[in-house]
Amino acid sequence: MRRNCTALVAVLMIVGLPWSLAEEPTTGEGFVRLDNGKDLTGWYGATASGKPTGNTTGWTVVNGAIHLDSSVARSCLFSERKHSRNVIIRLQFRASEGADSGIFIHGKQFQIRDYPNAGPKKYAPAAKPAGKWNDLEFDFTDGVAVVKLNGRVVEKAWKIGDNPDVGIGLQREKGEFDFRHILLKEKK
């Protein structure tokens, strides 16, 4: 009986291992993870311009992701870490049905939503349905990015904002959102 239990535990560990590894991001060489999957360390509540409010109400970490409950949130959330105009930013987001939010980069907002239901429709073909994780990547060179959604180019020349004194911001707007595996790599 004991041998059977030991064998069962070994099988479960082997079978469970790929699943747990799939949840953890592969940062790759030179990437730094901005979210830690445990708490909001390294983030602060702020206005949309990045001015600190000291209020992170409505922002929590749930199942390893930064979670936004916009019905109670009063501020946006910004990373304390700043970056240059030559950077790669990667993250995953999940929107509830009809939800609307955004990513601020140097103060300029890139709209993220439940694209199939809330638009803009030009992003909908690349987007996954509400409740599913989407991969978003910005590859900036001299402040202009190629933006990919789930590996498909959705913007060929999206320009960065003009406020390098603020880090990446997550917008509080409408619906529930989750953000995870927020990665940053400075280009040389």
N, C-alpha and C positions, 0 to 999 in steps of 0.2 A: 504494500500500500504506500509506504513512504517513498519507494523508488518511483512509483507512478506519479505521485505528487511532485517530486523533483523534476521528472520528465515533463510534466504539464507546465510547470513554472518556466522551464527552459524553453519550451515551445512558445509559450505566450510572450516571453521576452524577445525571442527571435521574430515572431510575427508582429509584435507591437513596435519593434525598433524602427522599421522604415516609416511607420506612421508618425512617430514622435520626431524623427529627424526631418520629415517633410514640413512640419510646422515651424521649425527653426530656420531662419534665413541663412543663406550662404552669402556672407558679406562680400567675399572676393577680396583680392589684394587692394589695399589702399582705402577700402570703404570703412566708415565709422557708423555704428548704429546710434541714432539719436534717442530712440525710445528703448527702455530696458525691459519692457514686458511685465514689470512688477508694480511700478508707481510712477508718479509724475516728476520724479527727480530730473532736473535739467530743463524743465518747462515752467512757464509762468502765465498767469491770466493777463490779458491785455486787450486794448481796443484794437480795431481793425488796422490801425496804423502802427501797432506794436508798442504803444505806450502802456506800461504796466498798470494794472488795476489792483493786483493783489487778490483777485477773485478767480478761483478755479472751480467754483460751484458748477455742477453739471458735467464736469470732466472727471472721469475715473479710469482705472485700468481694470478691464474685465477679460478673463481668459487670455491674457497676454497682449491685449490690444487697448489702445487709448480709445475710450468710449465717450461719445458725446450724446447727452440727453438734452436736446435743444429746448425742451419745455421748461427746464429749470436753469440752464446755463445763462450767464449774464455777460460773459466775456469770451473772446477768442483765446486760443492757446498758442504760445510762441516758444520755440526752442531758444535756449540761452546761447547755443553755439551759432556763431556767424560763419559765413562762407563768402568766397570770391565770386567773380563773374564767369569764372571758368571752372565749372563743377558739374558733376553728375549727381542727380538726386533721384532716388528710387524709393517707392513706398507701395503699400497695399492699402486699399480702402474698400469698405463695404457700406452700401447705402440701403436704408430701409425704403420701402416703396414710396415714390414721390419725393424723397429727401433731396435737400439742396445744401451744399456747403462749398468750400473752396480751400485752396492752398495759396498762402501768400508767400511770394518769393521776392525778397528785397522790397516788400511793400505792395507789389502788384499781385492781384488775385487771378488765379486760374480756376475757373468754375469746375467743381466736381459735383456730380449729382447721380441720381438714378437716371442715367441718360435715356434709357428706352421709354421711361414714363414722364420725365421732367425736362428732357432736352439738354443741350441743343441736339437736335436730331442728327447732325453731321457726325457726332461721336457715337451714336446709338449702335451702328453696325459693329463697332469694335468692343462695345461694353458687354459685360455679363449682366444677367438679370438682378433685380433687387435681391438683397440677402446673400449674394455671392461675392467673393473676393475678386477685386480688379487690381492688376499691376499697372502702375503709372511710373513713367521715367521721363525726366528732363535731362537732356544732354546739352549743357550750355558751353558755348565758345564765344568769348567777348560779349557776354550778356544776351546772346540770342540762342534759343533752344530748339532742338528737334524734340517734340513731345510724342511719346509712344504710350498707347493704351492697350494693354494686353498684347504687346509686341507689334501693334500696327501703328504707323505714323498717323497722328491726328492733327498735328501742327508742324509745319516745316520751319517756321521762323518766329517763334513766340518770344517776345522781348521781356527781359527781366525788369523789375521795378528800379527806382532810383534811390532807394534807401538801404545802403549796405550795412547800416547800424542795427538792423534787426535780423534775427534768424528766420527759419521757416515758420510760418504761421498756419494754424488750422482754424478755419472759420466756424463760428456759431451762427447758424441760420435757421434751417427748417428740417425737422425729422431727426432720426437717430442715425449716427455714423460711427464706424469703427475705423481706426487707422493703426497699422502695425508695420514692423520691419522698415522703419524710416531710415534710409541709408544715404550717406553723403560721401562723395569722393572728390577731393580737389584734383584738378587736372594740372599737369606740369607744363 
